[in-house]
């Protein structure tokens, strides 16, 4: 089972939210992603939410390549 320290990956305002709320949150809920970054992701890829980002084929491709590389 996967686990993650939510305090390390989410802005403070989102750290106490449920997983369904986090998945439907704007990508700016992720620590280090600004509102402007979110706007650019939406313009470039149609990504609006954390779930959209997780499902983005380019993210999946990059993860698969990193797994094949084994160094990550």
LOTORVO-612418 format. One record per atom (N, C-alpha, C): residue number from 1; x, y, z; atom name. Coordinates in pm, whole numbers. Each point is the difference from the previous one (the first is absolute). Layout:
REM residues N
<rec pos="NUM" u="X" v="Y" w="Z" site="CA"/>
...
//
This chain:
REM residues 72
<rec pos="1" u="84" v="-117" w="0" site="N"/>
<rec pos="1" u="-84" v="117" w="0" site="CA"/>
<rec pos="1" u="88" v="124" w="0" site="C"/>
<rec pos="2" u="-33" v="97" w="-80" site="N"/>
<rec pos="2" u="76" v="124" w="-9" site="CA"/>
<rec pos="2" u="-32" v="91" w="119" site="C"/>
<rec pos="3" u="101" v="76" w="41" site="N"/>
<rec pos="3" u="-22" v="100" w="104" site="CA"/>
<rec pos="3" u="80" v="123" w="-35" site="C"/>
<rec pos="4" u="-43" v="111" w="58" site="N"/>
<rec pos="4" u="67" v="127" w="-27" site="CA"/>
<rec pos="4" u="-24" v="93" w="117" site="C"/>
<rec pos="5" u="97" v="83" w="32" site="N"/>
<rec pos="5" u="-14" v="99" w="105" site="CA"/>
<rec pos="5" u="-67" v="123" w="-63" site="C"/>
<rec pos="6" u="-128" v="17" w="27" site="N"/>
<rec pos="6" u="-77" v="107" w="-63" site="CA"/>
<rec pos="6" u="55" v="138" w="33" site="C"/>
<rec pos="7" u="59" v="16" w="119" site="N"/>
<rec pos="7" u="59" v="129" w="36" site="CA"/>
<rec pos="7" u="115" v="39" w="-92" site="C"/>
<rec pos="8" u="65" v="-99" w="-60" site="N"/>
<rec pos="8" u="113" v="27" w="-89" site="CA"/>
<rec pos="8" u="-43" v="30" w="-143" site="C"/>
<rec pos="9" u="-120" v="-39" w="-39" site="N"/>
<rec pos="9" u="-40" v="16" w="-140" site="CA"/>
<rec pos="9" u="-117" v="96" w="-21" site="C"/>
<rec pos="10" u="-64" v="43" w="109" site="N"/>
<rec pos="10" u="-115" v="89" w="-14" site="CA"/>
<rec pos="10" u="23" v="133" w="71" site="C"/>
<rec pos="11" u="-60" v="105" w="-54" site="N"/>
<rec pos="11" u="-3" v="126" w="72" site="CA"/>
<rec pos="11" u="-77" v="-22" w="131" site="C"/>
<rec pos="12" u="32" v="78" w="101" site="N"/>
<rec pos="12" u="-59" v="-18" w="133" site="CA"/>
<rec pos="12" u="-153" v="-1" w="-3" site="C"/>
<rec pos="13" u="-58" v="81" w="-86" site="N"/>
<rec pos="13" u="-146" v="10" w="-6" site="CA"/>
<rec pos="13" u="-66" v="-131" w="-43" site="C"/>
<rec pos="14" u="76" v="-88" w="-62" site="N"/>
<rec pos="14" u="-56" v="-125" w="-53" site="CA"/>
<rec pos="14" u="41" v="-122" w="81" site="C"/>
<rec pos="15" u="93" v="13" w="92" site="N"/>
<rec pos="15" u="57" v="-114" w="70" site="CA"/>
<rec pos="15" u="-101" v="-79" w="84" site="C"/>
<rec pos="16" u="-106" v="65" w="43" site="N"/>
<rec pos="16" u="-99" v="-69" w="84" site="CA"/>
<rec pos="16" u="-125" v="-43" w="-78" site="C"/>
<rec pos="17" u="4" v="12" w="-130" site="N"/>
<rec pos="17" u="-115" v="-36" w="-84" site="CA"/>
<rec pos="17" u="-1" v="-150" w="-29" site="C"/>
<rec pos="18" u="-116" v="-49" w="-38" site="N"/>
<rec pos="18" u="-11" v="-142" w="-37" site="CA"/>
<rec pos="18" u="63" v="-22" w="-137" site="C"/>
<rec pos="19" u="34" v="-125" w="-29" site="N"/>
<rec pos="19" u="60" v="-32" w="-129" site="CA"/>
<rec pos="19" u="-91" v="38" w="-116" site="C"/>
<rec pos="20" u="-131" v="-27" w="7" site="N"/>
<rec pos="20" u="-87" v="45" w="-111" site="CA"/>
<rec pos="20" u="3" v="152" w="-20" site="C"/>
<rec pos="21" u="8" v="76" w="109" site="N"/>
<rec pos="21" u="9" v="146" w="-12" site="CA"/>
<rec pos="21" u="132" v="41" w="-64" site="C"/>
<rec pos="22" u="108" v="-67" w="40" site="N"/>
<rec pos="22" u="132" v="32" w="-56" site="CA"/>
<rec pos="22" u="4" v="-30" w="-149" site="C"/>
<rec pos="23" u="-56" v="-112" w="-40" site="N"/>
<rec pos="23" u="5" v="-39" w="-141" site="CA"/>
<rec pos="23" u="-79" v="97" w="-89" site="C"/>
<rec pos="24" u="-101" v="65" w="55" site="N"/>
<rec pos="24" u="-78" v="97" w="-78" site="CA"/>
<rec pos="24" u="48" v="143" w="21" site="C"/>
<rec pos="25" u="105" v="16" w="81" site="N"/>
<rec pos="25" u="56" v="133" w="26" site="CA"/>
<rec pos="25" u="77" v="50" w="-121" site="C"/>
<rec pos="26" u="13" v="132" w="-11" site="N"/>
<rec pos="26" u="86" v="54" w="-106" site="CA"/>
<rec pos="26" u="144" v="-44" w="23" site="C"/>
<rec pos="27" u="77" v="-10" w="-109" site="N"/>
<rec pos="27" u="139" v="-46" w="12" site="CA"/>
<rec pos="27" u="83" v="89" w="92" site="C"/>
<rec pos="28" u="-41" v="122" w="21" site="N"/>
<rec pos="28" u="71" v="90" w="91" site="CA"/>
<rec pos="28" u="-10" v="-48" w="145" site="C"/>
<rec pos="29" u="-81" v="-100" w="28" site="N"/>
<rec pos="29" u="-5" v="-59" w="135" site="CA"/>
<rec pos="29" u="129" v="-77" w="28" site="C"/>
<rec pos="30" u="73" v="-36" w="-104" site="N"/>
<rec pos="30" u="128" v="-69" w="17" site="CA"/>
<rec pos="30" u="107" v="100" w="39" site="C"/>
<rec pos="31" u="79" v="-36" w="100" site="N"/>
<rec pos="31" u="108" v="88" w="47" site="CA"/>
<rec pos="31" u="95" v="30" w="-116" site="C"/>
<rec pos="32" u="29" v="127" w="-20" site="N"/>
<rec pos="32" u="93" v="41" w="-105" site="CA"/>
<rec pos="32" u="-65" v="30" w="-133" site="C"/>
<rec pos="33" u="-130" v="-25" w="-12" site="N"/>
<rec pos="33" u="-72" v="33" w="-124" site="CA"/>
<rec pos="33" u="-80" v="127" w="24" site="C"/>
<rec pos="34" u="33" v="104" w="-71" site="N"/>
<rec pos="34" u="-68" v="129" w="19" site="CA"/>
<rec pos="34" u="-131" v="4" w="-79" site="C"/>
<rec pos="35" u="-80" v="101" w="29" site="N"/>
<rec pos="35" u="-122" v="21" w="-78" site="CA"/>
<rec pos="35" u="35" v="20" w="-147" site="C"/>
<rec pos="36" u="108" v="73" w="-27" site="N"/>
<rec pos="36" u="42" v="23" w="-139" site="CA"/>
<rec pos="36" u="42" v="-132" w="-66" site="C"/>
<rec pos="37" u="72" v="-84" w="74" site="N"/>
<rec pos="37" u="35" v="-131" w="-54" site="CA"/>
<rec pos="37" u="-126" v="-77" w="-37" site="C"/>
<rec pos="38" u="-100" v="7" w="85" site="N"/>
<rec pos="38" u="-127" v="-66" w="-26" site="CA"/>
<rec pos="38" u="-66" v="53" w="-127" site="C"/>
<rec pos="39" u="5" v="131" w="-18" site="N"/>
<rec pos="39" u="-56" v="61" w="-121" site="CA"/>
<rec pos="39" u="73" v="-51" w="-124" site="C"/>
<rec pos="40" u="132" v="-8" w="9" site="N"/>
<rec pos="40" u="79" v="-46" w="-114" site="CA"/>
<rec pos="40" u="-26" v="-147" w="-30" site="C"/>
<rec pos="41" u="-15" v="-82" w="103" site="N"/>
<rec pos="41" u="-33" v="-141" w="-22" site="CA"/>
<rec pos="41" u="-137" v="-14" w="-66" site="C"/>
<rec pos="42" u="-93" v="86" w="40" site="N"/>
<rec pos="42" u="-132" v="-4" w="-61" site="CA"/>
<rec pos="42" u="6" v="41" w="-147" site="C"/>
<rec pos="43" u="74" v="106" w="-28" site="N"/>
<rec pos="43" u="13" v="47" w="-138" site="CA"/>
<rec pos="43" u="69" v="-104" w="-89" site="C"/>
<rec pos="44" u="105" v="-59" w="51" site="N"/>
<rec pos="44" u="80" v="-91" w="-81" site="CA"/>
<rec pos="44" u="-62" v="-139" w="-14" site="C"/>
<rec pos="45" u="-59" v="-51" w="109" site="N"/>
<rec pos="45" u="-42" v="-140" w="0" site="CA"/>
<rec pos="45" u="-145" v="-22" w="44" site="C"/>
<rec pos="46" u="-70" v="106" w="36" site="N"/>
<rec pos="46" u="-137" v="-16" w="48" site="CA"/>
<rec pos="46" u="-8" v="-53" w="142" site="C"/>
<rec pos="47" u="110" v="8" w="74" site="N"/>
<rec pos="47" u="6" v="-50" w="137" site="CA"/>
<rec pos="47" u="-58" v="105" w="94" site="C"/>
<rec pos="48" u="-101" v="-39" w="75" site="N"/>
<rec pos="48" u="-61" v="91" w="98" site="CA"/>
<rec pos="48" u="16" v="-49" w="143" site="C"/>
<rec pos="49" u="0" v="-131" w="18" site="N"/>
<rec pos="49" u="0" v="-57" w="134" site="CA"/>
<rec pos="49" u="121" v="-91" w="22" site="C"/>
<rec pos="50" u="20" v="-37" w="126" site="N"/>
<rec pos="50" u="106" v="-95" w="33" site="CA"/>
<rec pos="50" u="-24" v="-131" w="-75" site="C"/>
<rec pos="51" u="-124" v="-44" w="-7" site="N"/>
<rec pos="51" u="-32" v="-124" w="-73" site="CA"/>
<rec pos="51" u="34" v="13" w="-148" site="C"/>
<rec pos="52" u="-31" v="116" w="-60" site="N"/>
<rec pos="52" u="35" v="22" w="-141" site="CA"/>
<rec pos="52" u="150" v="-14" w="-21" site="C"/>
<rec pos="53" u="79" v="57" w="91" site="N"/>
<rec pos="53" u="145" v="-8" w="-11" site="CA"/>
<rec pos="53" u="48" v="-145" w="11" site="C"/>
<rec pos="54" u="-58" v="-74" w="95" site="N"/>
<rec pos="54" u="39" v="-139" w="19" site="CA"/>
<rec pos="54" u="-34" v="-85" w="-122" site="C"/>
<rec pos="55" u="-104" v="36" w="-72" site="N"/>
<rec pos="55" u="-44" v="-76" w="-116" site="CA"/>
<rec pos="55" u="62" v="47" w="-131" site="C"/>
<rec pos="56" u="76" v="108" w="4" site="N"/>
<rec pos="56" u="60" v="55" w="-121" site="CA"/>
<rec pos="56" u="96" v="-102" w="-61" site="C"/>
<rec pos="57" u="-21" v="-31" w="-126" site="N"/>
<rec pos="57" u="79" v="-106" w="-63" site="CA"/>
<rec pos="57" u="149" v="31" w="2" site="C"/>
<rec pos="58" u="38" v="124" w="-8" site="N"/>
<rec pos="58" u="142" v="34" w="0" site="CA"/>
<rec pos="58" u="63" v="-29" w="136" site="C"/>
<rec pos="59" u="-75" v="21" w="106" site="N"/>
<rec pos="59" u="49" v="-34" w="134" site="CA"/>
<rec pos="59" u="17" v="-151" w="11" site="C"/>
<rec pos="60" u="-99" v="-75" w="-49" site="N"/>
<rec pos="60" u="8" v="-146" w="5" site="CA"/>
<rec pos="60" u="117" v="-51" w="-82" site="C"/>
<rec pos="61" u="21" v="57" w="-118" site="N"/>
<rec pos="61" u="112" v="-41" w="-84" site="CA"/>
<rec pos="61" u="133" v="26" w="70" site="C"/>
<rec pos="62" u="14" v="119" w="60" site="N"/>
<rec pos="62" u="124" v="34" w="70" site="CA"/>
<rec pos="62" u="23" v="-94" w="119" site="C"/>
<rec pos="63" u="-105" v="-34" w="72" site="N"/>
<rec pos="63" u="14" v="-94" w="112" site="CA"/>
<rec pos="63" u="43" v="-138" w="-49" site="C"/>
<rec pos="64" u="-57" v="-44" w="-111" site="N"/>
<rec pos="64" u="36" v="-130" w="-56" site="CA"/>
<rec pos="64" u="146" v="-2" w="-44" site="C"/>
<rec pos="65" u="44" v="107" w="-62" site="N"/>
<rec pos="65" u="140" v="8" w="-42" site="CA"/>
<rec pos="65" u="94" v="0" w="120" site="C"/>
<rec pos="66" u="-38" v="73" w="104" site="N"/>
<rec pos="66" u="83" v="3" w="121" site="CA"/>
<rec pos="66" u="6" v="-138" w="64" site="C"/>
<rec pos="67" u="-112" v="-72" w="0" site="N"/>
<rec pos="67" u="-2" v="-135" w="56" site="CA"/>
<rec pos="67" u="90" v="-93" w="-81" site="C"/>
<rec pos="68" u="-3" v="13" w="-132" site="N"/>
<rec pos="68" u="87" v="-81" w="-86" site="CA"/>
<rec pos="68" u="147" v="31" w="24" site="C"/>
<rec pos="69" u="28" v="128" w="26" site="N"/>
<rec pos="69" u="136" v="43" w="25" site="CA"/>
<rec pos="69" u="52" v="-57" w="133" site="C"/>
<rec pos="70" u="-91" v="-18" w="94" site="N"/>
<rec pos="70" u="36" v="-59" w="128" site="CA"/>
<rec pos="70" u="79" v="89" w="94" site="C"/>
<rec pos="71" u="42" v="115" w="-48" site="N"/>
<rec pos="71" u="82" v="88" w="82" site="CA"/>
<rec pos="71" u="-83" v="96" w="85" site="C"/>
<rec pos="72" u="-126" v="-1" w="-15" site="N"/>
<rec pos="72" u="-83" v="98" w="70" site="CA"/>
<rec pos="72" u="-78" v="-64" w="110" site="C"/>
//
